[in-house]
Amino acid sequence: MSLHRSHTCRKVRFRDHREAVSALHNVTTLRLLAEEAQQPSRRREVRCYECDACRGYHLTSVAA
Ligand SMILES: [Zn+2]
């Protein structure tokens, strides 16, 4: 799996829904998201969504 930085969104981008979902179970990816959000590592809900801007998928974390 490779991570891509979108020039449009400046977020970790995934090619498709499947890749985004698999990333949800990847500890390294979750840590990267935590750094991106500049939040201390703690339990939170993470979801993926399709982005209209770059036609890719992003992960978004929701504070529990
Ligand atoms: Zn995007």
N, CA, C, O and the ligand as a Tripos MOL2 file, in Angstrom:
@<TRIPOS>MOLECULE
protein
  257   255    65     0     0
PROTEIN
NO_CHARGES

@<TRIPOS>ATOM
      1 N           0.8420   -1.1990    0.0000 N.3       1 MET1
      2 CA          0.0000    0.0000    0.0000 C.3       1 MET1
      3 C           0.8780    1.2510    0.0000 C.2       1 MET1
      4 O           1.8610    1.3180    0.7390 O.2       1 MET1
      5 N           0.5450    2.1980   -0.7890 N.am      2 SER2
      6 CA          1.2910    3.4550   -0.8230 C.3       2 SER2
      7 C           0.3710    4.6230   -0.4890 C.2       2 SER2
      8 O          -0.8040    4.6360   -0.8550 O.2       2 SER2
      9 N           0.9260    5.5850    0.2030 N.am      3 LEU3
     10 CA          0.1340    6.7450    0.5770 C.3       3 LEU3
     11 C           0.4320    7.9090   -0.3650 C.2       3 LEU3
     12 O           1.5850    8.1500   -0.7220 O.2       3 LEU3
     13 N          -0.5810    8.6020   -0.7480 N.am      4 HIS4
     14 CA         -0.4070    9.7160   -1.6750 C.3       4 HIS4
     15 C          -0.9000   11.0140   -1.0330 C.2       4 HIS4
     16 O          -1.9480   11.0600   -0.3880 O.2       4 HIS4
     17 N          -0.1140   12.0470   -1.2330 N.am      5 ARG5
     18 CA         -0.5350   13.3480   -0.7290 C.3       5 ARG5
     19 C          -1.1840   14.1200   -1.8720 C.2       5 ARG5
     20 O          -0.5510   14.3910   -2.8920 O.2       5 ARG5
     21 N          -2.4340   14.4640   -1.6900 N.am      6 SER6
     22 CA         -3.1350   15.1890   -2.7340 C.3       6 SER6
     23 C          -2.7980   16.6720   -2.6800 C.2       6 SER6
     24 O          -2.8260   17.2860   -1.6130 O.2       6 SER6
     25 N          -2.4810   17.2400   -3.8360 N.am      7 HIS7
     26 CA         -2.1900   18.6710   -3.8720 C.3       7 HIS7
     27 C          -3.4480   19.4810   -3.5920 C.2       7 HIS7
     28 O          -3.3930   20.6050   -3.0930 O.2       7 HIS7
     29 N          -4.5600   18.8860   -3.9220 N.am      8 THR8
     30 CA         -5.8280   19.5810   -3.7480 C.3       8 THR8
     31 C          -6.2790   19.5760   -2.2960 C.2       8 THR8
     32 O          -6.7390   20.5900   -1.7710 O.2       8 THR8
     33 N          -6.1440   18.4460   -1.6690 N.am      9 CYS9
     34 CA         -6.7400   18.2900   -0.3540 C.3       9 CYS9
     35 C          -5.7120   18.2850    0.7800 C.2       9 CYS9
     36 O          -6.0580   18.4960    1.9420 O.2       9 CYS9
     37 N          -4.4490   18.0440    0.4310 N.am     10 ARG10
     38 CA         -3.4140   17.9820    1.4630 C.3      10 ARG10
     39 C          -3.7420   16.9500    2.5220 C.2      10 ARG10
     40 O          -3.4150   17.1230    3.6960 O.2      10 ARG10
     41 N          -4.3730   15.9020    2.1110 N.am     11 LYS11
     42 CA         -4.6790   14.8170    3.0360 C.3      11 LYS11
     43 C          -4.2250   13.5070    2.4190 C.2      11 LYS11
     44 O          -3.9830   13.4090    1.2160 O.2      11 LYS11
     45 N          -4.1190   12.5190    3.2660 N.am     12 VAL12
     46 CA         -3.7590   11.2040    2.7580 C.3      12 VAL12
     47 C          -4.8710   10.7210    1.8440 C.2      12 VAL12
     48 O          -6.0430   10.7130    2.2200 O.2      12 VAL12
     49 N          -4.4920   10.3190    0.6450 N.am     13 ARG13
     50 CA         -5.4900    9.9380   -0.3450 C.3      13 ARG13
     51 C          -5.3420    8.4670   -0.7170 C.2      13 ARG13
     52 O          -4.2380    7.9380   -0.8400 O.2      13 ARG13
     53 N          -6.4850    7.8350   -0.8890 N.am     14 PHE14
     54 CA         -6.5010    6.4450   -1.3100 C.3      14 PHE14
     55 C          -7.2120    6.3420   -2.6450 C.2      14 PHE14
     56 O          -8.1260    7.1090   -2.9490 O.2      14 PHE14
     57 N          -6.7710    5.3820   -3.4280 N.am     15 ARG15
     58 CA         -7.3020    5.2630   -4.7840 C.3      15 ARG15
     59 C          -8.7690    4.8530   -4.8150 C.2      15 ARG15
     60 O          -9.5520    5.3460   -5.6270 O.2      15 ARG15
     61 N          -9.1230    3.9470   -3.9200 N.am     16 ASP16
     62 CA        -10.5040    3.4790   -3.9370 C.3      16 ASP16
     63 C         -10.9830    3.1490   -2.5310 C.2      16 ASP16
     64 O         -10.2270    3.2020   -1.5610 O.2      16 ASP16
     65 N         -12.2350    2.8150   -2.4580 N.am     17 HIS17
     66 CA        -12.8510    2.5530   -1.1680 C.3      17 HIS17
     67 C         -12.1980    1.3770   -0.4550 C.2      17 HIS17
     68 O         -12.0170    1.3890    0.7620 O.2      17 HIS17
     69 N         -11.8530    0.3740   -1.2280 N.am     18 ARG18
     70 CA        -11.2660   -0.8300   -0.6480 C.3      18 ARG18
     71 C          -9.9450   -0.5160    0.0440 C.2      18 ARG18
     72 O          -9.6770   -0.9980    1.1450 O.2      18 ARG18
     73 N          -9.1360    0.2860   -0.6080 N.am     19 GLU19
     74 CA         -7.8450    0.6300   -0.0450 C.3      19 GLU19
     75 C          -8.0170    1.4810    1.2070 C.2      19 GLU19
     76 O          -7.2600    1.3520    2.1700 O.2      19 GLU19
     77 N          -9.0030    2.3380    1.1810 N.am     20 ALA20
     78 CA         -9.2610    3.1950    2.3350 C.3      20 ALA20
     79 C          -9.7010    2.3570    3.5380 C.2      20 ALA20
     80 O          -9.2670    2.5860    4.6670 O.2      20 ALA20
     81 N         -10.5580    1.4010    3.2730 N.am     21 VAL21
     82 CA        -11.0450    0.5530    4.3570 C.3      21 VAL21
     83 C          -9.9220   -0.2790    4.9480 C.2      21 VAL21
     84 O          -9.8370   -0.4440    6.1650 O.2      21 VAL21
     85 N          -9.0670   -0.7990    4.0950 N.am     22 SER22
     86 CA         -7.9490   -1.6120    4.5820 C.3      22 SER22
     87 C          -7.0290   -0.7630    5.4460 C.2      22 SER22
     88 O          -6.4240   -1.2550    6.3990 O.2      22 SER22
     89 N          -6.9290    0.5270    5.1000 N.am     23 ALA23
     90 CA         -6.0760    1.4260    5.8640 C.3      23 ALA23
     91 C          -6.6370    1.6680    7.2540 C.2      23 ALA23
     92 O          -5.9000    1.9880    8.1860 O.2      23 ALA23
     93 N          -7.9470    1.5130    7.3830 N.am     24 LEU24
     94 CA         -8.5820    1.7280    8.6850 C.3      24 LEU24
     95 C          -8.0590    0.7200    9.7080 C.2      24 LEU24
     96 O          -8.1210    0.9470   10.9160 O.2      24 LEU24
     97 N          -7.5510   -0.3820    9.2020 N.am     25 HIS25
     98 CA         -7.0660   -1.4290   10.0950 C.3      25 HIS25
     99 C          -5.5460   -1.4360   10.1690 C.2      25 HIS25
    100 O          -4.9380   -2.3500   10.7260 O.2      25 HIS25
    101 N          -4.9500   -0.4040    9.6010 N.am     26 ASN26
    102 CA         -3.4920   -0.3090    9.5930 C.3      26 ASN26
    103 C          -3.0270    0.6440   10.6880 C.2      26 ASN26
    104 O          -3.3670    1.8270   10.6670 O.2      26 ASN26
    105 N          -2.2660    0.1460   11.6260 N.am     27 VAL27
    106 CA         -1.8340    0.9520   12.7720 C.3      27 VAL27
    107 C          -0.9840    2.1320   12.3240 C.2      27 VAL27
    108 O          -1.1130    3.2320   12.8610 O.2      27 VAL27
    109 N          -0.1230    1.9090   11.3480 N.am     28 THR28
    110 CA          0.7340    2.9870   10.8620 C.3      28 THR28
    111 C          -0.0850    4.1140   10.2650 C.2      28 THR28
    112 O           0.2260    5.2870   10.4690 O.2      28 THR28
    113 N          -1.1170    3.7710    9.5390 N.am     29 THR29
    114 CA         -1.9650    4.7780    8.9210 C.3      29 THR29
    115 C          -2.6990    5.5870    9.9790 C.2      29 THR29
    116 O          -2.8080    6.8090    9.8710 O.2      29 THR29
    117 N          -3.1940    4.9130   10.9880 N.am     30 LEU30
    118 CA         -3.9210    5.6000   12.0500 C.3      30 LEU30
    119 C          -3.0130    6.5700   12.7840 C.2      30 LEU30
    120 O          -3.4440    7.6480   13.1930 O.2      30 LEU30
    121 N          -1.7490    6.1830   12.9490 N.am     31 ARG31
    122 CA         -0.8050    7.0660   13.6190 C.3      31 ARG31
    123 C          -0.5460    8.3020   12.7480 C.2      31 ARG31
    124 O          -0.4250    9.4180   13.2540 O.2      31 ARG31
    125 N          -0.4650    8.0830   11.4450 N.am     32 LEU32
    126 CA         -0.2450    9.1770   10.5100 C.3      32 LEU32
    127 C          -1.4150   10.1550   10.5570 C.2      32 LEU32
    128 O          -1.2270   11.3710   10.5180 O.2      32 LEU32
    129 N          -2.6130    9.6110   10.6400 N.am     33 LEU33
    130 CA         -3.7970   10.4480   10.7120 C.3      33 LEU33
    131 C          -3.7990   11.2800   11.9840 C.2      33 LEU33
    132 O          -4.1940   12.4450   11.9780 O.2      33 LEU33
    133 N          -3.3620   10.6790   13.0520 N.am     34 ALA34
    134 CA         -3.3140   11.3800   14.3320 C.3      34 ALA34
    135 C          -2.3590   12.5600   14.2550 C.2      34 ALA34
    136 O          -2.6320   13.6280   14.8030 O.2      34 ALA34
    137 N          -1.2290   12.3580   13.5640 N.am     35 GLU35
    138 CA         -0.2540   13.4310   13.4150 C.3      35 GLU35
    139 C          -0.8170   14.5190   12.5020 C.2      35 GLU35
    140 O          -0.6010   15.7100   12.7260 O.2      35 GLU35
    141 N          -1.5340   14.0910   11.4820 N.am     36 GLU36
    142 CA         -2.1200   15.0270   10.5400 C.3      36 GLU36
    143 C          -3.1320   15.9250   11.2360 C.2      36 GLU36
    144 O          -3.2150   17.1220   10.9620 O.2      36 GLU36
    145 N          -3.8820   15.3390   12.1210 N.am     37 ALA37
    146 CA         -4.8990   16.0880   12.8490 C.3      37 ALA37
    147 C          -4.3130   16.8290   14.0440 C.2      37 ALA37
    148 O          -4.9880   17.6150   14.7100 O.2      37 ALA37
    149 N          -3.0360   16.5520   14.2950 N.am     38 GLN38
    150 CA         -2.3470   17.1720   15.4180 C.3      38 GLN38
    151 C          -3.0920   16.9410   16.7260 C.2      38 GLN38
    152 O          -3.2810   17.8500   17.5340 O.2      38 GLN38
    153 N          -3.4940   15.7250   16.8960 N.am     39 GLN39
    154 CA         -4.2000   15.3760   18.1230 C.3      39 GLN39
    155 C          -3.4280   14.2820   18.8460 C.2      39 GLN39
    156 O          -2.7930   13.4430   18.2070 O.2      39 GLN39
    157 N          -3.4750   14.2850   20.1470 N.am     40 PRO40
    158 CA         -2.8310   13.2210   20.8950 C.3      40 PRO40
    159 C          -3.4850   11.8870   20.5750 C.2      40 PRO40
    160 O          -4.6850   11.8010   20.3160 O.2      40 PRO40
    161 N          -2.6620   10.8590   20.6000 N.am     41 SER41
    162 CA         -3.1840    9.5440   20.2710 C.3      41 SER41
    163 C          -4.1890    9.0820   21.3180 C.2      41 SER41
    164 O          -3.8740    8.9470   22.5000 O.2      41 SER41
    165 N          -5.3660    8.8530   20.8610 N.am     42 ARG42
    166 CA         -6.3930    8.3450   21.7620 C.3      42 ARG42
    167 C          -7.4580    7.6450   20.9310 C.2      42 ARG42
    168 O          -7.4610    7.7170   19.7020 O.2      42 ARG42
    169 N          -8.3400    6.9840   21.6140 N.am     43 ARG43
    170 CA         -9.3480    6.2280   20.9080 C.3      43 ARG43
    171 C         -10.3340    7.1510   20.2050 C.2      43 ARG43
    172 O         -10.8820    8.0720   20.8110 O.2      43 ARG43
    173 N         -10.5490    6.8950   18.9330 N.am     44 ARG44
    174 CA        -11.5140    7.6910   18.1900 C.3      44 ARG44
    175 C         -12.0810    6.8560   17.0370 C.2      44 ARG44
    176 O         -11.5260    5.8300   16.6430 O.2      44 ARG44
    177 N         -13.1660    7.3230   16.5380 N.am     45 GLU45
    178 CA        -13.7870    6.6260   15.4150 C.3      45 GLU45
    179 C         -13.2350    7.1830   14.1060 C.2      45 GLU45
    180 O         -13.1310    8.3960   13.9300 O.2      45 GLU45
    181 N         -12.8910    6.3000   13.2100 N.am     46 VAL46
    182 CA        -12.3340    6.7170   11.9320 C.3      46 VAL46
    183 C         -13.2220    6.2310   10.7960 C.2      46 VAL46
    184 O         -13.6240    5.0690   10.7580 O.2      46 VAL46
    185 N         -13.5130    7.1170    9.8950 N.am     47 ARG47
    186 CA        -14.3520    6.7580    8.7530 C.3      47 ARG47
    187 C         -13.6880    7.1910    7.4540 C.2      47 ARG47
    188 O         -12.8180    8.0620    7.4450 O.2      47 ARG47
    189 N         -14.1080    6.5800    6.3710 N.am     48 CYS48
    190 CA        -13.5840    6.9710    5.0740 C.3      48 CYS48
    191 C         -14.7270    7.5490    4.2380 C.2      48 CYS48
    192 O         -15.8910    7.1840    4.4080 O.2      48 CYS48
    193 N         -14.3670    8.4550    3.3340 N.am     49 TYR49
    194 CA        -15.3890    9.0680    2.4940 C.3      49 TYR49
    195 C         -14.8090    9.3850    1.1300 C.2      49 TYR49
    196 O         -13.6010    9.5720    0.9850 O.2      49 TYR49
    197 N         -15.6750    9.4440    0.1340 N.am     50 GLU50
    198 CA        -15.2380    9.7500   -1.2160 C.3      50 GLU50
    199 C         -15.1390   11.2640   -1.3700 C.2      50 GLU50
    200 O         -16.0190   12.0070   -0.9380 O.2      50 GLU50
    201 N         -14.0490   11.7040   -1.9940 N.am     51 CYS51
    202 CA        -13.8140   13.1370   -2.1400 C.3      51 CYS51
    203 C         -14.1170   13.5930   -3.5620 C.2      51 CYS51
    204 O         -13.6060   13.0280   -4.5280 O.2      51 CYS51
    205 N         -14.9340   14.5990   -3.6780 N.am     52 ASP52
    206 CA        -15.3030   15.1120   -4.9930 C.3      52 ASP52
    207 C         -14.1680   15.9050   -5.6230 C.2      52 ASP52
    208 O         -14.0720   16.0050   -6.8460 O.2      52 ASP52
    209 N         -13.3100   16.4660   -4.7800 N.am     53 ALA53
    210 CA        -12.2330   17.3250   -5.2750 C.3      53 ALA53
    211 C         -11.1610   16.5430   -6.0240 C.2      53 ALA53
    212 O         -10.6940   16.9760   -7.0770 O.2      53 ALA53
    213 N         -10.7730   15.3970   -5.4840 N.am     54 CYS54
    214 CA         -9.6690   14.6500   -6.0990 C.3      54 CYS54
    215 C         -10.1160   13.2690   -6.5780 C.2      54 CYS54
    216 O          -9.3050   12.4940   -7.0860 O.2      54 CYS54
    217 N         -11.3860   12.9650   -6.4180 N.am     55 ARG55
    218 CA        -11.9230   11.6730   -6.8570 C.3      55 ARG55
    219 C         -11.2680   10.5020   -6.1430 C.2      55 ARG55
    220 O         -11.2730    9.3690   -6.6250 O.2      55 ARG55
    221 N         -10.7100   10.8060   -4.9890 N.am     56 GLY56
    222 CA        -10.1000    9.7320   -4.2060 C.3      56 GLY56
    223 C         -10.8700    9.5350   -2.9240 C.2      56 GLY56
    224 O         -11.9950   10.0090   -2.7660 O.2      56 GLY56
    225 N         -10.2380    8.8250   -2.0140 N.am     57 TYR57
    226 CA        -10.8860    8.5790   -0.7230 C.3      57 TYR57
    227 C          -9.9830    9.0910    0.3890 C.2      57 TYR57
    228 O          -8.7610    8.9630    0.3200 O.2      57 TYR57
    229 N         -10.5870    9.6610    1.3980 N.am     58 HIS58
    230 CA         -9.8420   10.1350    2.5470 C.3      58 HIS58
    231 C         -10.3760    9.4700    3.7900 C.2      58 HIS58
    232 O         -11.4850    8.9360    3.8160 O.2      58 HIS58
    233 N          -9.5440    9.5180    4.8300 N.am     59 LEU59
    234 CA         -9.9980    9.0370    6.1270 C.3      59 LEU59
    235 C         -10.2030   10.2460    7.0240 C.2      59 LEU59
    236 O          -9.4300   11.2030    6.9830 O.2      59 LEU59
    237 N         -11.2170   10.1930    7.8080 N.am     60 THR60
    238 CA        -11.4660   11.2880    8.7360 C.3      60 THR60
    239 C         -11.7070   10.7130   10.1220 C.2      60 THR60
    240 O         -12.3870    9.6990   10.2820 O.2      60 THR60
    241 N         -11.1440   11.3710   11.1100 N.am     61 SER61
    242 CA        -11.2850   10.8830   12.4690 C.3      61 SER61
    243 C         -12.3110   11.7170   13.2190 C.2      61 SER61
    244 O         -12.3590   12.9410   13.0960 O.2      61 SER61
    245 N         -13.1120   11.0370   13.9830 N.am     62 VAL62
    246 CA        -14.1320   11.7030   14.7670 C.3      62 VAL62
    247 C         -13.8790   11.4360   16.2370 C.2      62 VAL62
    248 O         -13.8270   10.2840   16.6690 O.2      62 VAL62
    249 N         -13.7220   12.4950   16.9960 N.am     63 ALA63
    250 CA        -13.4470   12.3230   18.4220 C.3      63 ALA63
    251 C         -14.5610   11.5290   19.0790 C.2      63 ALA63
    252 O         -15.7430   11.8040   18.8710 O.2      63 ALA63
    253 N         -14.1790   10.5600   19.8600 N.am     64 ALA64
    254 CA        -15.1750    9.7110   20.5190 C.3      64 ALA64
    255 C         -15.8610   10.4700   21.6440 C.2      64 ALA64
    256 O         -16.7320    9.9200   22.3180 O.2      64 ALA64
    257 ZN         -9.7010   14.8280   -1.8850 Zn       65 ZN65
@<TRIPOS>BOND
     1     1     2 1
     2     2     3 1
     3     3     4 2
     4     3     5 am
     5     5     6 1
     6     6     7 1
     7     7     8 2
     8     7     9 am
     9     9    10 1
    10    10    11 1
    11    11    12 2
    12    11    13 am
    13    13    14 1
    14    14    15 1
    15    15    16 2
    16    15    17 am
    17    17    18 1
    18    18    19 1
    19    19    20 2
    20    19    21 am
    21    21    22 1
    22    22    23 1
    23    23    24 2
    24    23    25 am
    25    25    26 1
    26    26    27 1
    27    27    28 2
    28    27    29 am
    29    29    30 1
    30    30    31 1
    31    31    32 2
    32    31    33 am
    33    33    34 1
    34    34    35 1
    35    35    36 2
    36    35    37 am
    37    37    38 1
    38    38    39 1
    39    39    40 2
    40    39    41 am
    41    41    42 1
    42    42    43 1
    43    43    44 2
    44    43    45 am
    45    45    46 1
    46    46    47 1
    47    47    48 2
    48    47    49 am
    49    49    50 1
    50    50    51 1
    51    51    52 2
    52    51    53 am
    53    53    54 1
    54    54    55 1
    55    55    56 2
    56    55    57 am
    57    57    58 1
    58    58    59 1
    59    59    60 2
    60    59    61 am
    61    61    62 1
    62    62    63 1
    63    63    64 2
    64    63    65 am
    65    65    66 1
    66    66    67 1
    67    67    68 2
    68    67    69 am
    69    69    70 1
    70    70    71 1
    71    71    72 2
    72    71    73 am
    73    73    74 1
    74    74    75 1
    75    75    76 2
    76    75    77 am
    77    77    78 1
    78    78    79 1
    79    79    80 2
    80    79    81 am
    81    81    82 1
    82    82    83 1
    83    83    84 2
    84    83    85 am
    85    85    86 1
    86    86    87 1
    87    87    88 2
    88    87    89 am
    89    89    90 1
    90    90    91 1
    91    91    92 2
    92    91    93 am
    93    93    94 1
    94    94    95 1
    95    95    96 2
    96    95    97 am
    97    97    98 1
    98    98    99 1
    99    99   100 2
   100    99   101 am
   101   101   102 1
   102   102   103 1
   103   103   104 2
   104   103   105 am
   105   105   106 1
   106   106   107 1
   107   107   108 2
   108   107   109 am
   109   109   110 1
   110   110   111 1
   111   111   112 2
   112   111   113 am
   113   113   114 1
   114   114   115 1
   115   115   116 2
   116   115   117 am
   117   117   118 1
   118   118   119 1
   119   119   120 2
   120   119   121 am
   121   121   122 1
   122   122   123 1
   123   123   124 2
   124   123   125 am
   125   125   126 1
   126   126   127 1
   127   127   128 2
   128   127   129 am
   129   129   130 1
   130   130   131 1
   131   131   132 2
   132   131   133 am
   133   133   134 1
   134   134   135 1
   135   135   136 2
   136   135   137 am
   137   137   138 1
   138   138   139 1
   139   139   140 2
   140   139   141 am
   141   141   142 1
   142   142   143 1
   143   143   144 2
   144   143   145 am
   145   145   146 1
   146   146   147 1
   147   147   148 2
   148   147   149 am
   149   149   150 1
   150   150   151 1
   151   151   152 2
   152   151   153 am
   153   153   154 1
   154   154   155 1
   155   155   156 2
   156   155   157 am
   157   157   158 1
   158   158   159 1
   159   159   160 2
   160   159   161 am
   161   161   162 1
   162   162   163 1
   163   163   164 2
   164   163   165 am
   165   165   166 1
   166   166   167 1
   167   167   168 2
   168   167   169 am
   169   169   170 1
   170   170   171 1
   171   171   172 2
   172   171   173 am
   173   173   174 1
   174   174   175 1
   175   175   176 2
   176   175   177 am
   177   177   178 1
   178   178   179 1
   179   179   180 2
   180   179   181 am
   181   181   182 1
   182   182   183 1
   183   183   184 2
   184   183   185 am
   185   185   186 1
   186   186   187 1
   187   187   188 2
   188   187   189 am
   189   189   190 1
   190   190   191 1
   191   191   192 2
   192   191   193 am
   193   193   194 1
   194   194   195 1
   195   195   196 2
   196   195   197 am
   197   197   198 1
   198   198   199 1
   199   199   200 2
   200   199   201 am
   201   201   202 1
   202   202   203 1
   203   203   204 2
   204   203   205 am
   205   205   206 1
   206   206   207 1
   207   207   208 2
   208   207   209 am
   209   209   210 1
   210   210   211 1
   211   211   212 2
   212   211   213 am
   213   213   214 1
   214   214   215 1
   215   215   216 2
   216   215   217 am
   217   217   218 1
   218   218   219 1
   219   219   220 2
   220   219   221 am
   221   221   222 1
   222   222   223 1
   223   223   224 2
   224   223   225 am
   225   225   226 1
   226   226   227 1
   227   227   228 2
   228   227   229 am
   229   229   230 1
   230   230   231 1
   231   231   232 2
   232   231   233 am
   233   233   234 1
   234   234   235 1
   235   235   236 2
   236   235   237 am
   237   237   238 1
   238   238   239 1
   239   239   240 2
   240   239   241 am
   241   241   242 1
   242   242   243 1
   243   243   244 2
   244   243   245 am
   245   245   246 1
   246   246   247 1
   247   247   248 2
   248   247   249 am
   249   249   250 1
   250   250   251 1
   251   251   252 2
   252   251   253 am
   253   253   254 1
   254   254   255 1
   255   255   256 2
@<TRIPOS>SUBSTRUCTURE
     1 MET1         2 RESIDUE 1 A MET
     2 SER2         6 RESIDUE 1 A SER
     3 LEU3        10 RESIDUE 1 A LEU
     4 HIS4        14 RESIDUE 1 A HIS
     5 ARG5        18 RESIDUE 1 A ARG
     6 SER6        22 RESIDUE 1 A SER
     7 HIS7        26 RESIDUE 1 A HIS
     8 THR8        30 RESIDUE 1 A THR
     9 CYS9        34 RESIDUE 1 A CYS
    10 ARG10       38 RESIDUE 1 A ARG
    11 LYS11       42 RESIDUE 1 A LYS
    12 VAL12       46 RESIDUE 1 A VAL
    13 ARG13       50 RESIDUE 1 A ARG
    14 PHE14       54 RESIDUE 1 A PHE
    15 ARG15       58 RESIDUE 1 A ARG
    16 ASP16       62 RESIDUE 1 A ASP
    17 HIS17       66 RESIDUE 1 A HIS
    18 ARG18       70 RESIDUE 1 A ARG
    19 GLU19       74 RESIDUE 1 A GLU
    20 ALA20       78 RESIDUE 1 A ALA
    21 VAL21       82 RESIDUE 1 A VAL
    22 SER22       86 RESIDUE 1 A SER
    23 ALA23       90 RESIDUE 1 A ALA
    24 LEU24       94 RESIDUE 1 A LEU
    25 HIS25       98 RESIDUE 1 A HIS
    26 ASN26      102 RESIDUE 1 A ASN
    27 VAL27      106 RESIDUE 1 A VAL
    28 THR28      110 RESIDUE 1 A THR
    29 THR29      114 RESIDUE 1 A THR
    30 LEU30      118 RESIDUE 1 A LEU
    31 ARG31      122 RESIDUE 1 A ARG
    32 LEU32      126 RESIDUE 1 A LEU
    33 LEU33      130 RESIDUE 1 A LEU
    34 ALA34      134 RESIDUE 1 A ALA
    35 GLU35      138 RESIDUE 1 A GLU
    36 GLU36      142 RESIDUE 1 A GLU
    37 ALA37      146 RESIDUE 1 A ALA
    38 GLN38      150 RESIDUE 1 A GLN
    39 GLN39      154 RESIDUE 1 A GLN
    40 PRO40      158 RESIDUE 1 A PRO
    41 SER41      162 RESIDUE 1 A SER
    42 ARG42      166 RESIDUE 1 A ARG
    43 ARG43      170 RESIDUE 1 A ARG
    44 ARG44      174 RESIDUE 1 A ARG
    45 GLU45      178 RESIDUE 1 A GLU
    46 VAL46      182 RESIDUE 1 A VAL
    47 ARG47      186 RESIDUE 1 A ARG
    48 CYS48      190 RESIDUE 1 A CYS
    49 TYR49      194 RESIDUE 1 A TYR
    50 GLU50      198 RESIDUE 1 A GLU
    51 CYS51      202 RESIDUE 1 A CYS
    52 ASP52      206 RESIDUE 1 A ASP
    53 ALA53      210 RESIDUE 1 A ALA
    54 CYS54      214 RESIDUE 1 A CYS
    55 ARG55      218 RESIDUE 1 A ARG
    56 GLY56      222 RESIDUE 1 A GLY
    57 TYR57      226 RESIDUE 1 A TYR
    58 HIS58      230 RESIDUE 1 A HIS
    59 LEU59      234 RESIDUE 1 A LEU
    60 THR60      238 RESIDUE 1 A THR
    61 SER61      242 RESIDUE 1 A SER
    62 VAL62      246 RESIDUE 1 A VAL
    63 ALA63      250 RESIDUE 1 A ALA
    64 ALA64      254 RESIDUE 1 A ALA
    65 ZN65       257 GROUP 0 **** ****
